[in-house]
Amino acid sequence: MKRKAWCGSADHPVSRRGFLGAAAAGTAFAADMTVLDALKQPALAEELKRQQKRVILLWLAGGASQLETWDPKPGVETGGPFRTIQTTVPGLHISELLPQQSERMQQTAVIRSLNTKIADHGGGYRLMETGRLPEPGVAFPHLGAILARELGRIDSHVPDHVSMYTSTEGRRKGTAGFLGARYNPMFLTENMMPENIRRLEAISEADHQDRAALRDFFAERFSRTVDSAAVASHGTAYERVRGLMASDRLFDISEEPQAMRDKYGPTQFGEQCLIARRLVEAGVPFVKVARAWWDSHGQNFETHRELCADLDHCMSALMDDLADRGLLENTLVITLGEFGRTPRINGSLGRDHFARAWSCTLTGCGIKGGAVYGKTDDKGETVVDGEIGAADLFATIFAAVGIDYEKEYMLGSRPIPIADFGATPVEEVLA
């Protein structure tokens, strides 16, 4: 099957000189602990944008209803009370609960034919975080860990993998598994600032820079006399730690203009989406923002009226912000949960867990905007065209950001493909 090898523009190749220049500049801004300041340099910022592919996962924790979002079925017994709304893509209708998204669907592809079969929170989450069923004795890595490893740089001075959540229900902790602790997520709590990288208030920025300069002076003299991989590794690790300490600014939205903060809104989900943009702009390969709690066994329609309003506004603000900064073409935005909701409406006016026919969206990097893949029947009970599983979705995500979905990692002597055996990307949604 044809592969999509790259999502960057062919009109903007990265020269060797440009790459080395950007890399050198990256080392410099990490050394003086001014990560964001470097992004204010137009030439460097543009070079970084062209090189880097990033992913933001908007995780709809608990399982959003496809019928109240991307695959509505009005006028039938399973459809619920909400109408559809015509989008900017001719013939494409989504729920009226997403009016701002309806005006931006030319940037988004909808997949309406997921059949992942596992409809409990634990099993569904594990499947949708790893793209495969668990195996005894094998710790498969989270999607974010794989993307951090494939899209990140070994000398990066910003976090590789950041996970944020809006409540304890959304705090399911995916790990890097056999890829190792380097790619485990940095968790952002409700405090909106990672405590483990915050600098001591008693030490000023000038003190940090003076100490760093003194350490660099002695390290450089020592390295002249000792040619050792261990010494070099220590220096690299030190620079990374120093860069991570500097990155606390990335989580501080007070540095954003008030007008920008107002665009995202005052909700925690909105503020975390703004942080996600700051992170990918600074070079973080993967950011997950979890919005909970969509598990609407009761009062499904009131729950979705509230949560869809937050999703619609914050996702639209994020898309516009990324596009305005020239980042959307290199940033893939995913909306996904562990499963969907039942077409059947229960006695509590709720929808229960449902994994046989549900939806997700892909926006931006490597995606054919306005595409719709797959179809469910008139009541939304089964997939009637284009059925895919978790492994196929993972292969599609990898292809969109230019990763060979057939690549293999070696676990001892055993090869393990990054997308499970037999996975096929959905070419119809790939640009």
Helices and strands as residue ranges (DSSP letters): H 16-31, H 35-38, H 42-51, E 54-60, G 66-68, E 84-86, E 93-95, H 99-102, G 105-107, E 108-114, H 121-130, H 143-151, E 161-165, G 168-170, G 177-179, G 181-183, E 186-188, G 195-197, H 205-225, H 229-246, G 247-251, G 253-255, H 258-264, H 268-282, E 286-291, H 300-324, G 328-330, E 331-336, E 340-341, E 353-354, E 358-364, E 372-373, E 375-376, E 383-385, H 390-400, E 408-411, E 414-417, G 427-429
